[in-house]
Amino acid sequence: ENLEYTIAHLDKQYKGDQNDKNLSVLVVNMEVDPEIAWERVDRRQSAGGHGMTREKFDTYTTKLQSLNGQFQHQTLHVRAEQPVENTLEQVLSHISK
């Protein structure tokens, strides 16, 4: 819902610049195993960064849903466990089609 609002707002601004085309949007859905995500949160907190309790994290991840099929825009699903170079390669390959 909020992402759709943001995309619509950006598209409106894009068209306001005397552009008759629609804004081209690619939504990149990064998915990660919850245990790996928790390890990252825990490491960040241990290093003095922001975070949350395990209970809040579990509640959040239980409510989290995949973006699969929720948008009218192109959506690319990638695994966050893979090296960033692989993710970049997937995104670039997708947009160069």
Phi, psi and omega per residue, in radians:
E1 nan -0.919 3.138
N2 -1.190 -0.631 3.117
L3 -1.162 -0.718 3.087
E4 -1.062 -0.723 3.110
Y5 -1.056 -0.812 -3.126
T6 -1.082 -0.781 3.138
I7 -1.107 -0.757 3.123
A8 -1.083 -0.711 3.125
H9 -1.120 -0.776 3.110
L10 -1.108 -0.697 3.131
D11 -1.112 -0.705 3.118
K12 -1.100 -0.761 3.098
Q13 -1.134 -0.712 3.134
Y14 -1.050 -0.779 3.127
K15 -1.228 -0.487 3.130
G16 -1.186 -0.272 3.120
D17 -1.542 0.604 3.119
Q18 1.077 0.575 -3.123
N19 -1.888 2.242 -3.111
D20 -1.650 0.065 3.128
K21 -1.703 2.732 3.014
N22 -1.396 2.618 3.084
L23 -1.175 2.276 3.097
S24 -1.481 2.170 -3.046
V25 -2.201 2.350 2.996
L26 -2.134 2.054 3.079
V27 -1.574 2.119 3.117
V28 -1.794 1.935 -3.116
N29 -1.627 1.863 3.138
M30 -1.550 2.057 3.122
E31 -1.961 2.451 -3.112
V32 -2.500 2.562 3.071
D33 -1.052 2.329 -3.104
P34 -0.982 -0.609 3.139
E35 -1.189 -0.670 3.077
I36 -1.161 -0.714 3.109
A37 -1.074 -0.746 3.136
W38 -1.105 -0.719 3.109
E39 -1.014 -0.692 3.124
R40 -1.160 -0.752 3.121
V41 -1.096 -0.790 -3.119
D42 -1.083 -0.754 3.100
R43 -1.092 -0.748 3.141
R44 -1.085 -0.771 3.123
Q45 -1.119 -0.715 3.140
S46 -1.105 -0.484 -3.141
A47 -1.567 0.121 3.099
G48 1.671 0.071 -3.141
G49 -1.493 -3.108 -3.128
H50 -1.333 2.866 3.138
G51 -3.096 -2.745 -3.131
M52 -2.728 2.975 3.085
T53 -1.299 2.793 3.104
R54 -1.070 -0.653 3.139
E55 -1.076 -0.808 3.113
K56 -1.127 -0.710 3.120
F57 -1.047 -0.820 -3.140
D58 -1.095 -0.693 3.096
T59 -1.097 -0.787 -3.133
Y60 -1.086 -0.843 -3.081
T61 -1.222 -0.461 3.085
T62 -1.175 -0.636 -3.122
K63 -1.425 -0.341 -3.063
L64 -1.138 2.389 3.127
Q65 -2.152 2.676 3.057
S66 -1.202 2.665 3.095
L67 -1.456 0.050 -3.061
N68 -0.943 2.060 3.057
G69 1.319 0.141 -3.079
Q70 -1.562 -0.192 -3.039
F71 -2.172 2.657 3.040
Q72 -1.387 -0.169 -3.104
H73 -1.572 2.803 3.066
Q74 -1.055 2.393 3.126
T75 -2.245 2.231 3.112
L76 -1.954 2.220 3.139
H77 -1.786 2.197 3.118
V78 -2.282 2.664 3.102
R79 -1.548 2.202 -3.090
A80 -1.290 -0.239 3.124
E81 -1.287 -0.379 -3.085
Q82 -1.305 2.755 3.098
P83 -1.011 2.551 -3.095
V84 -1.029 -0.538 3.117
E85 -1.077 -0.655 3.116
N86 -1.176 -0.722 3.115
T87 -1.093 -0.797 3.122
L88 -1.042 -0.738 3.126
E89 -1.083 -0.722 3.117
Q90 -1.107 -0.780 -3.108
V91 -1.132 -0.838 -3.131
L92 -1.090 -0.684 3.104
S93 -1.101 -0.715 -3.115
H94 -1.165 -0.750 -3.073
I95 -1.396 -0.275 3.135
S96 -1.517 -0.017 3.130
K97 -1.236 nan nan
